[in-house]
Amino acid sequence: MGIVVVDYCIANLIATVDIEKILEEEFPEVAVLANNCLSFCGLCAQVPYAQVNGRIVHGKTVDECLEKIRQEIRKELAIYS
């Protein structure tokens, strides 16, 4: 388990890419967890999103969302360095 946890819903657009592989290879301190539902169905149906240590991060596109997730991960990791 990492010091930064990224949760995502398997029904969300962010699941169309291998988010686990992408983020865990780039950030070994990160644990990416796939969930059946995160109970944000309205948001989930509209835009790609995930939670980073409990904070919702979303974007208009999957690529934009991934970049925002990376930024949030860097902020979280800065706390531990």
ABEGO torsion letter per residue (X at the ends): XBABBBBBBAABAAAABBAAAAAAAABAABBBBBBABAGBAAAAAABBBBBBGGBBBBBABAAAAAAAAAAAAAAAAAAAX
